[in-house]
């Protein structure tokens, strides 16, 4: 028998949209809301460094059962985010989170 790579699958679109919305909700935080350094940076730059996605998603309340990289790749796949290499590290750029 061959080896198979385990992959996470989401069959409930409503659940997926709810979790994606938590990431995008940062754009609606009032400017006077006290934010952690990670959230403030995300709100100001629209960037999520892959290495910091775990902490950032926890702060945003994204379900811990969803693999962070998988959700980021879904955002890329649907055209909400762009995967970029910056200083030899992976970042995800989500422009809709930027202030107007």
N, CA and C atoms as a LAMMPS dump frame, in Angstrom:
ITEM: TIMESTEP
0
ITEM: NUMBER OF ATOMS
300
ITEM: BOX BOUNDS ff ff ff
-5.0000000000000000e+02 5.0000000000000000e+02
-5.0000000000000000e+02 5.0000000000000000e+02
-5.0000000000000000e+02 5.0000000000000000e+02
ITEM: ATOMS id mol type element x y z
1 1 1 N 0.829 -1.18 0
2 1 2 C 0 0 0
3 1 3 C 0.878 1.25 0
4 2 1 N 0.514 2.231 -0.789
5 2 2 C 1.284 3.469 -0.856
6 2 3 C 1.034 4.358 0.337
7 3 1 N 1.882 5.349 0.473
8 3 2 C 1.724 6.319 1.557
9 3 3 C 0.88 7.483 1.063
10 4 1 N 0.003 7.931 1.919
11 4 2 C -0.879 9.042 1.576
12 4 3 C -0.62 10.2 2.52
13 5 1 N -0.644 11.375 1.966
14 5 2 C -0.487 12.576 2.762
15 5 3 C -1.849 12.93 3.35
16 6 1 N -1.889 13.091 4.663
17 6 2 C -3.144 13.441 5.313
18 6 3 C -3.507 14.884 4.979
19 7 1 N -4.763 15.114 4.606
20 7 2 C -5.212 16.455 4.276
21 7 3 C -6.476 16.77 5.051
22 8 1 N -6.595 18.022 5.441
23 8 2 C -7.774 18.475 6.173
24 8 3 C -8.842 18.844 5.16
25 9 1 N -10.101 18.457 5.423
26 9 2 C -11.209 18.718 4.508
27 9 3 C -12.331 19.394 5.28
28 10 1 N -12.907 20.419 4.69
29 10 2 C -14.057 21.097 5.286
30 10 3 C -15.241 20.901 4.346
31 11 1 N -16.307 20.29 4.853
32 11 2 C -17.48 20.035 4.016
33 11 3 C -18.636 20.979 4.313
34 12 1 N -18.456 21.871 5.283
35 12 2 C -19.505 22.811 5.666
36 12 3 C -19.07 24.221 5.287
37 13 1 N -19.596 24.726 4.187
38 13 2 C -19.2 26.048 3.693
39 13 3 C -19.515 27.146 4.699
40 14 1 N -20.604 27.02 5.429
41 14 2 C -20.969 28.045 6.41
42 14 3 C -19.898 28.151 7.489
43 15 1 N -19.418 27.02 7.951
44 15 2 C -18.351 26.994 8.955
45 15 3 C -17.087 27.657 8.396
46 16 1 N -16.732 27.316 7.179
47 16 2 C -15.543 27.888 6.556
48 16 3 C -15.684 29.399 6.404
49 17 1 N -16.814 29.868 5.934
50 17 2 C -17.025 31.318 5.77
51 17 3 C -16.941 32.039 7.105
52 18 1 N -17.489 31.424 8.156
53 18 2 C -17.446 32.038 9.488
54 18 3 C -16 32.202 9.95
55 19 1 N -15.191 31.178 9.752
56 19 2 C -13.794 31.243 10.185
57 19 3 C -12.988 32.221 9.323
58 20 1 N -13.265 32.263 8.027
59 20 2 C -12.591 33.232 7.156
60 20 3 C -12.966 34.655 7.566
61 21 1 N -14.213 34.852 7.948
62 21 2 C -14.689 36.179 8.357
63 21 3 C -13.975 36.685 9.596
64 22 1 N -13.59 35.775 10.474
65 22 2 C -12.854 36.191 11.673
66 22 3 C -11.518 36.822 11.296
67 23 1 N -10.885 36.29 10.267
68 23 2 C -9.614 36.855 9.813
69 23 3 C -9.847 38.233 9.191
70 24 1 N -10.902 38.352 8.423
71 24 2 C -11.179 39.612 7.725
72 24 3 C -11.777 40.677 8.64
73 25 1 N -12.281 40.287 9.805
74 25 2 C -12.952 41.227 10.701
75 25 3 C -12.031 42.31 11.237
76 26 1 N -10.738 42.1 11.168
77 26 2 C -9.796 43.083 11.706
78 26 3 C -9.987 44.454 11.052
79 27 1 N -10.466 44.483 9.823
80 27 2 C -10.667 45.771 9.15
81 27 3 C -11.741 46.62 9.819
82 28 1 N -12.626 46.005 10.608
83 28 2 C -13.718 46.732 11.238
84 28 3 C -13.444 47.093 12.696
85 29 1 N -12.27 46.75 13.215
86 29 2 C -11.945 47.134 14.585
87 29 3 C -11.83 48.656 14.638
88 30 1 N -12.501 49.323 15.57
89 30 2 C -12.363 50.777 15.694
90 30 3 C -10.909 51.164 15.937
91 31 1 N -10.512 52.31 15.448
92 31 2 C -9.108 52.729 15.545
93 31 3 C -8.639 52.901 16.987
94 32 1 N -9.559 53.122 17.921
95 32 2 C -9.162 53.296 19.318
96 32 3 C -9.178 51.986 20.111
97 33 1 N -9.401 50.865 19.434
98 33 2 C -9.398 49.562 20.1
99 33 3 C -7.972 49.181 20.464
100 34 1 N -7.717 48.833 21.74
101 34 2 C -6.372 48.371 22.101
102 34 3 C -6.097 47.014 21.445
103 35 1 N -4.991 46.924 20.73
104 35 2 C -4.652 45.695 20.009
105 35 3 C -3.264 45.208 20.407
106 36 1 N -3.071 43.901 20.333
107 36 2 C -1.73 43.35 20.529
108 36 3 C -0.851 43.804 19.37
109 37 1 N 0.443 43.652 19.53
110 37 2 C 1.377 44.05 18.466
111 37 3 C 1.088 43.291 17.169
112 38 1 N 0.757 41.977 17.281
113 38 2 C 0.482 41.167 16.089
114 38 3 C -0.751 41.672 15.345
115 39 1 N -1.824 41.942 16.105
116 39 2 C -3.05 42.433 15.461
117 39 3 C -2.86 43.823 14.874
118 40 1 N -2.171 44.69 15.592
119 40 2 C -1.928 46.045 15.087
120 40 3 C -1.137 45.986 13.777
121 41 1 N -0.108 45.153 13.748
122 41 2 C 0.7 45.02 12.538
123 41 3 C -0.136 44.486 11.374
124 42 1 N -0.969 43.484 11.64
125 42 2 C -1.824 42.924 10.598
126 42 3 C -2.793 43.975 10.065
127 43 1 N -3.406 44.74 10.976
128 43 2 C -4.363 45.768 10.574
129 43 3 C -3.693 46.869 9.752
130 44 1 N -2.461 47.218 10.09
131 44 2 C -1.757 48.305 9.407
132 44 3 C -1.102 47.887 8.096
133 45 1 N -0.652 46.627 8.009
134 45 2 C 0.095 46.197 6.82
135 45 3 C -0.662 45.212 5.938
136 46 1 N -1.664 44.534 6.512
137 46 2 C -2.384 43.509 5.773
138 46 3 C -1.596 42.222 5.626
139 47 1 N -0.49 42.104 6.351
140 47 2 C 0.379 40.931 6.227
141 47 3 C 0.278 40.001 7.432
142 48 1 N 0.293 38.719 7.127
143 48 2 C 0.379 37.686 8.164
144 48 3 C 1.642 36.881 7.881
145 49 1 N 2.677 37.04 8.704
146 49 2 C 3.835 36.153 8.541
147 49 3 C 3.412 34.73 8.898
148 50 1 N 3.739 33.78 8.044
149 50 2 C 3.324 32.402 8.29
150 50 3 C 3.736 31.93 9.681
151 51 1 N 4.904 32.34 10.136
152 51 2 C 5.406 31.92 11.443
153 51 3 C 4.573 32.478 12.597
154 52 1 N 3.843 33.562 12.373
155 52 2 C 3.044 34.168 13.45
156 52 3 C 1.549 33.919 13.283
157 53 1 N 1.165 33.107 12.309
158 53 2 C -0.257 32.899 12.051
159 53 3 C -0.963 32.209 13.218
160 54 1 N -0.29 31.328 13.904
161 54 2 C -0.907 30.622 15.03
162 54 3 C -1.361 31.607 16.099
163 55 1 N -0.472 32.479 16.541
164 55 2 C -0.816 33.461 17.575
165 55 3 C -1.884 34.433 17.083
166 56 1 N -1.757 34.884 15.855
167 56 2 C -2.717 35.843 15.304
168 56 3 C -4.112 35.23 15.187
169 57 1 N -4.197 34.019 14.693
170 57 2 C -5.502 33.37 14.557
171 57 3 C -6.127 33.094 15.922
172 58 1 N -5.304 32.776 16.908
173 58 2 C -5.823 32.562 18.263
174 58 3 C -6.439 33.862 18.789
175 59 1 N -5.754 34.987 18.577
176 59 2 C -6.266 36.287 19.012
177 59 3 C -7.576 36.646 18.308
178 60 1 N -7.727 36.23 17.064
179 60 2 C -8.939 36.525 16.302
180 60 3 C -10.065 35.53 16.572
181 61 1 N -9.773 34.472 17.324
182 61 2 C -10.801 33.498 17.666
183 61 3 C -11.081 32.464 16.595
184 62 1 N -10.136 32.26 15.685
185 62 2 C -10.297 31.232 14.652
186 62 3 C -10.218 29.861 15.315
187 63 1 N -11.106 28.967 14.948
188 63 2 C -11.173 27.624 15.521
189 63 3 C -9.799 26.952 15.469
190 64 1 N -9.345 26.479 16.621
191 64 2 C -8.024 25.858 16.721
192 64 3 C -7.914 24.552 15.944
193 65 1 N -9.043 23.949 15.556
194 65 2 C -9.004 22.703 14.798
195 65 3 C -8.615 22.902 13.334
196 66 1 N -8.722 24.122 12.854
197 66 2 C -8.376 24.39 11.446
198 66 3 C -6.867 24.594 11.326
199 67 1 N -6.208 23.809 10.48
200 67 2 C -4.776 24.044 10.261
201 67 3 C -4.559 25.443 9.681
202 68 1 N -3.689 26.199 10.313
203 68 2 C -3.471 27.605 9.924
204 68 3 C -3.027 27.744 8.475
205 69 1 N -2.066 26.946 8.099
206 69 2 C -1.564 27.029 6.722
207 69 3 C -2.669 26.69 5.72
208 70 1 N -3.504 25.711 6.041
209 70 2 C -4.611 25.327 5.162
210 70 3 C -5.555 26.503 4.955
211 71 1 N -5.94 27.184 6.049
212 71 2 C -6.852 28.323 5.93
213 71 3 C -6.219 29.45 5.122
214 72 1 N -4.954 29.704 5.351
215 72 2 C -4.267 30.748 4.567
216 72 3 C -4.235 30.384 3.086
217 73 1 N -4 29.114 2.781
218 73 2 C -3.989 28.683 1.387
219 73 3 C -5.383 28.773 0.76
220 74 1 N -6.437 28.529 1.545
221 74 2 C -7.807 28.707 1.045
222 74 3 C -8.032 30.177 0.698
223 75 1 N -7.57 31.087 1.56
224 75 2 C -7.716 32.521 1.276
225 75 3 C -6.988 32.909 -0.015
226 76 1 N -5.846 32.288 -0.256
227 76 2 C -5.122 32.521 -1.517
228 76 3 C -5.936 31.959 -2.683
229 77 1 N -6.431 30.749 -2.518
230 77 2 C -7.168 30.075 -3.592
231 77 3 C -8.403 30.86 -4.035
232 78 1 N -9.115 31.466 -3.094
233 78 2 C -10.329 32.211 -3.452
234 78 3 C -10.039 33.674 -3.808
235 79 1 N -8.776 34.064 -3.807
236 79 2 C -8.402 35.403 -4.264
237 79 3 C -8.462 36.489 -3.213
238 80 1 N -8.558 36.117 -1.945
239 80 2 C -8.607 37.114 -0.872
240 80 3 C -7.203 37.482 -0.406
241 81 1 N -6.28 36.545 -0.496
242 81 2 C -4.912 36.757 -0.036
243 81 3 C -3.927 36.433 -1.147
244 82 1 N -2.717 36.94 -0.969
245 82 2 C -1.61 36.613 -1.875
246 82 3 C -0.47 36.058 -1.024
247 83 1 N 0.138 35.006 -1.502
248 83 2 C 1.277 34.406 -0.81
249 83 3 C 2.536 35.042 -1.372
250 84 1 N 3.335 35.643 -0.496
251 84 2 C 4.549 36.33 -0.946
252 84 3 C 5.743 35.865 -0.115
253 85 1 N 6.896 35.905 -0.75
254 85 2 C 8.137 35.585 -0.055
255 85 3 C 8.806 36.9 0.296
256 86 1 N 9.118 37.059 1.565
257 86 2 C 9.72 38.308 2.028
258 86 3 C 10.874 37.94 2.948
259 87 1 N 12.073 38.327 2.554
260 87 2 C 13.274 38.002 3.333
261 87 3 C 13.368 36.5 3.608
262 88 1 N 13.097 35.704 2.575
263 88 2 C 13.158 34.246 2.617
264 88 3 C 12.155 33.612 3.579
265 89 1 N 11.096 34.358 3.924
266 89 2 C 10.037 33.833 4.776
267 89 3 C 8.711 34.043 4.059
268 90 1 N 7.758 33.167 4.335
269 90 2 C 6.451 33.25 3.695
270 90 3 C 5.542 34.192 4.484
271 91 1 N 4.909 35.108 3.755
272 91 2 C 3.91 36.018 4.312
273 91 3 C 2.663 35.903 3.447
274 92 1 N 1.534 36.201 4.044
275 92 2 C 0.283 36.261 3.312
276 92 3 C -0.226 37.687 3.388
277 93 1 N -0.495 38.271 2.237
278 93 2 C -0.961 39.647 2.153
279 93 3 C -2.464 39.638 1.886
280 94 1 N -3.219 40.29 2.763
281 94 2 C -4.677 40.356 2.656
282 94 3 C -5.073 41.83 2.592
283 95 1 N -5.152 42.394 1.404
284 95 2 C -5.357 43.837 1.275
285 95 3 C -6.674 44.363 1.822
286 96 1 N -7.714 43.555 1.895
287 96 2 C -9.001 44.074 2.381
288 96 3 C -8.947 44.442 3.851
289 97 1 N -7.915 44.035 4.58
290 97 2 C -7.816 44.384 5.991
291 97 3 C -7.173 45.752 6.206
292 98 1 N -6.629 46.339 5.155
293 98 2 C -5.96 47.627 5.288
294 98 3 C -6.964 48.744 5.575
295 99 1 N -6.519 49.744 6.338
296 99 2 C -7.416 50.89 6.576
297 99 3 C -7.664 51.638 5.276
298 100 1 N -8.776 52.304 5.228
299 100 2 C -9.136 53.045 4.009
300 100 3 C -8.25 54.231 3.78
